[in-house]
Every structure is written in structure tokens, then in C-alpha cells.
Amino acid sequence: MSVTVKLPTILRKHAEGEARVGAEGSTLREVLEHLEAAYPGITKNVVAEGGGLQRFINVYVNDEDVRYLGSLETEVSEGDTVSILPAVAGG
Amino acid sequence: MSERPTFTEDQVQRYARHIILPNVGAAGQRKLLDSSVLVIGAGGLGSPIAMYLAAAGVGKLGIVDFDHVDVSNLQRQILHTDADVGRPKVESALEHLRAINPSIEVVGHDTLLFSTNVFEVMDGYDVIVDGTDNFPVRYLVNDATQFLGKPLVYGSIYQYEGQATVFMPGPETPCYRCLFPSPPPPGTVPSCAEGGVFGVLPGVIGSIQATEAIKLLTGEGQTLEGRLLLYDALAMDFQEVKIRWDADCPVCGKEPTITELIDYEAFCGVPARPE
């Protein structure tokens, strides 16, 4: 499955400044692994050391928070948009 | 209409475009005049929030800030002017808000927010609008509004991106902790001072927060409750994602484990601020 990954500003430095990149996979885990292979370091703060998702960076498949779907095992479909959203506090 | 809201001559003229506007009207304008909003932070977000709420005729507007105006603020904090550099932000804010609308009450709270004073500062306000710039105060404000049963209009920015939503108190509706259960470890997310911020960005997000506050006060329209609005100024992209209520949320979940204010600096792993 080809999906579009929307990157927050803070991660774009890993992807030559791109705001959206393509990735492949049938689950979120595969998409993130594909992303990491293409842009080393990009998922360092998304996936926790133990292998789960961090609790201060949210990941959405389309408009759903994957914590309420299948977390890293959430299935993705062709054309889905995966958004990575870190907590920010600026005001 | 059974009740005819009464306005002064000045109010009829000042709020004419609201009074003739469907979904605000005389009744909505009366509600705004009888309402109160606390704006936390008189910075990038707080500037447009406070200015639009003052202009709209929110009867009582509270402004919380402990800082002084710095020349580096003026690129985005449009509530302050060059002549205000060095003044307390609250003092500058109150003067400019009174200039925008002399007929409303503006109240300054020249203080940092702590667990020890937040209930007192929030006392009497109908809606709280969060324009602060750090995680400990964001979690403090979230928990305090949940405990006090007050709606919270949330907005946050970083570089070119912003987020906004509305957190309502009570069960089965999400709070900030449902969205972000844990703060990022210190050092992983740079502040605006470190990472920079696009000057117009808080104008967009702050204006959305002012919009939501007015809708909460008038009871008209659909707010962002349960939806997180994401804005990317560089891509000029608006996106919306769902915010689910977390039944396991320590503050608003089914079995809360946090039932009083905590030490928010310790929670966020940052040094305590001098009180």
C-alpha cells in the first residue's frame, strides 16, 4: 500500500525539508519502518525504545488517532494519509 | 422575542454589525456583554485573542502574564508597541485593550500561574483561553479547568504550525491529557525562543481561539470540541483530526487518579519556577 505521510516541521530536517513524503506498508509499523529506512532517525521520537508509540507524539491514520485503533498494528489502505503530530507548547 | 435586551446608545452603534448578524443578534451580544473570559498569556496567541474579545464586547476580560515586553516580542505580539518595551505585559495589554474598547472591564493578573494560585485567578470567569508558552502551565490549566468545570479554548504553535481545539469539562468529552497523555521529555521540543516562530502564525491560531470563545459564550455554531484543527502556514494546509475521550484519562476518565492539582514542573521534568 502506498500512503502519504505528513511530517511536522520538527521532523522535516530528516526528509530534506519535505512536508509530505510517500511510504509503503500494510500496517502503521511497516509504514514507519519504511520511513525510517528512507530517512534514518525520522521515527526516533515517534516509536519508544520498548517498541510502542510515544505518548507525546500522536499518529493519525486519516483523522483517527491510532491509539484508539490498533496502535502500531493499525492497518493502512492505499491512499491513506498518516499524520505525525508532536505536542507543541508555544504561544 | 419575549426579552428585549437593552443596550446603551454607544453599544447599539459599537456592536451594530454583531446585532444585525444572524446567530449573534441582540441576544448574543447581550450574552457577550454579560460574560467573562480569562486569557492566559499576553503574547503571540494572547494578543489577537484579547484584542478580538475586547472588540467583541466581552464584558470582563482577564489577562494573565508575569513577563515584560521585549523588543523581540513585537514581531508577532501585536497587543504591544515599540513604546511598551520594558513595561509589564499586563500593564501594556490593559492600556491597549481599553483603547480598543473603553466600555468593557479589563483585569490584569501580573503573576505566574501555579497550583497554589490558579483557582483564585480563574475564579469568576466563564471561559478560559490558553495562550501560554510551556507544557507545565498547559497541564496545570487543563487540570484546573476540568476541576472547576470551565470550558478551555486551547491553542498552541511552533515555527509554522499551529493546533487549536476546545476542551469541555465533564465526563465523556476529551481533555488535553486525552490528546497528549504525557509531556515530551525536556529538550525534545525546542521553545519558540530556540526554534523561531513565524510572526503571523499566532494571529491565525489566536483568532481561531477567539472565535471559539465567542461561540461558547453565545452558544451558537459548532465548536472544535472533539476535533483538533491543525494549521500549516508553509503548506497553507488546514487539517482536522478526531480527539477521543480517553476512558483511562487520569483526570477526566472513568476512574480518575489525579483529583487535585499536582507539581506540574516535576510532571514535565523541568526545574521549579520561583514562586
Interface residues (C-beta under 8 A of the other chain):
Chain A: K6 P8 T9 I10 A19 R20 N45 Q54 R55 F56 I57 N58 Y60 D63 E64 D65 R67 Y68 S83 L85 P86 A87 V88 A89 G90 G91
Chain B: G41 G43 G44 L45 G46 D130 G131 T132 D133 N134 F135 R138 G155 S156 I157 Y158 Q159 Y160 E161 Q163 L179 F180 P181 S182 P183 P184 P185 T188 V189 P190 S191 C192 G195 V197 P202 L228 L230 D232 L234 A235 D237 Q239 E240 V241 K242 I243 R244
